[in-house]
Amino acid sequence: MHCEYNEKISYMKECIQKKNKLKGLLKQTEQDMIREKLLLNKLASDIEKQNQDVLKIESTNTTSLFYAILGDKEEDQTKERQELLKARLRYDQCIHNVEYLAEESKRLVDEIAEIDGCEADYEELINKKLEKIHIEAKETGEEIKKLIKRKEGMKANIKEIDEAIASGEEALNSVENTIYKLERAEGWGTDVKGRTMRSASENISPVDEARNYAEESQRMLSRFKKEISDIIMITGSEISVTSFDTFADYFFDGLIYDWVVLSDIGKSLDTVKNIKNQTDKAMSKLYEEKVTEEFMINQIEEQINRIIENA
């Protein structure tokens, strides 16, 4: 019934919710950009105070960077060198984050511009639909209008949940790629510590690829957290995402620990597997929320049909 209006109303409601969401994401992205630039400057300053040469190191891979900063087995036990290495790893990550956030900010601005003015179109369509179904009683018409808006809001919520699920799948893909590469880097420290720094820097190892995927995972997890924050605001559900922000820090700590103490991949792999489990739990909660919203929509549609039948 009135499909020509239903589809347009649903689309406009999605546009309104999307616009509000994009504005929030843009504001958050701009704040993230400021935070990352401040952190980048702080890291550069801290590194230069300890060792000016560290920022000048042009490593071709993770192994050569570890060698260049930690040195040999006796030297790499010092806490100062380990902290310096972690700072350089975070510094490199910050550079990549700033580049990513600049691209993300531009994308959001462009998307907002494409859906400007959707609010007025939505109200006009709602009123036209009410005229079409010939509801004469004003109170009944207002009741149906509220129910229609509530239903369309829930349909837009499902769209938001679907987008959050898609974002979560991207994050999971990056996390699983990190695990895959780490599992193929067993004996990493043992294998390379017997070589010269030159021979160790000649090849890209699974650890290098794992590090790249871990940085990507941190960005994807941050995006996933923003998507989930919107769902929490909309539905009032409880979805734990607190550990997503610190994933990269724990990963770098684990990688340094594995090199210095274990000479093998262990702690860093545990960190990534733990974040995968937490991401899986968040995804399960999103699927539950989607089922709930779909059930509520069916209930509202039945209520609207009863009112129209009895009008």
Order of alpha helices (4+ residues) and beta strands (2+ residues): alpha-alpha-alpha-alpha-alpha-alpha-alpha-alpha-alpha-alpha
